[in-house]
Amino acid sequence: MVDRIKRALTRRRRVPGRPVIVEEPNETLVYCVKFIMVMIVCLSALEVACMAFLGSWSSEVFSAIMGLVGIVTGIFVGQKT
């Protein structure tokens, strides 16, 4: 399987008259993003279970999910610039 997260975090710079410069991300950054993605999936499952069994919306779990989504978005935007 092609590592899509690593490919998405890879920076390519084009300098006129030269070949494309490819800068791959640090492996630690890739593992952190993968871990955060797993945490988002787990928290989403917890939110669904909370709604299914308790019949109520948990704003604390939802705010944790949104915080993690914000972190991942910031990593992708910061890495590309």
C-alpha positions in Angstrom: 0.0 0.0 0.0 1.3 3.4 -0.9 1.8 5.6 2.1 -0.7 8.4 1.3 0.1 10.5 4.4 3.8 10.6 3.6 3.1 11.5 0.0 0.7 14.2 1.1 3.3 15.7 3.4 6.1 15.6 0.8 7.1 19.1 -0.3 8.0 19.7 -3.9 9.7 23.0 -4.9 10.1 24.1 -8.4 13.0 26.4 -9.2 13.2 27.8 -12.8 15.9 26.2 -14.8 16.5 23.3 -12.2 14.9 20.0 -11.6 12.1 19.7 -9.0 13.4 19.5 -5.4 11.6 16.9 -3.4 11.7 17.1 0.4 10.3 14.2 2.3 8.8 14.6 5.8 10.3 13.4 9.0 9.2 9.8 9.9 8.2 11.0 13.4 5.8 13.5 11.8 4.3 10.8 9.6 3.8 8.5 12.6 2.2 11.3 14.7 -0.3 12.1 11.9 -1.1 8.4 11.6 -1.7 8.2 15.4 -3.9 11.3 15.4 -6.0 9.8 12.5 -6.5 6.6 14.5 -7.5 8.7 17.5 -10.1 10.6 15.4 -11.6 7.3 14.3 -11.7 5.9 17.8 -13.3 9.1 19.2 -15.9 9.1 16.4 -16.8 5.5 17.3 -17.1 6.6 20.9 -19.4 9.4 19.9 -21.6 7.1 17.9 -21.7 4.6 20.7 -22.6 7.4 23.1 -25.5 8.5 20.9 -26.7 4.9 20.3 -26.6 3.7 23.9 -27.1 6.8 26.0 -29.2 8.7 23.5 -27.4 11.9 24.0 -24.8 14.0 22.3 -21.4 14.3 24.1 -20.0 17.8 23.4 -16.7 16.9 25.2 -16.0 14.0 22.8 -17.0 16.2 19.8 -14.7 19.0 20.9 -11.8 16.5 21.2 -12.5 15.3 17.7 -12.6 18.9 16.4 -9.3 19.7 18.2 -7.6 16.7 16.6 -8.9 17.6 13.2 -7.6 21.1 13.7 -4.2 19.8 14.6 -4.0 17.6 11.5 -5.1 20.5 9.3 -2.5 22.7 10.8 0.2 20.1 10.2 -0.7 19.7 6.5 -0.9 23.4 5.9 2.3 24.1 7.8 4.2 21.4 6.0 3.2 22.5 2.5 4.3 26.1 3.0 
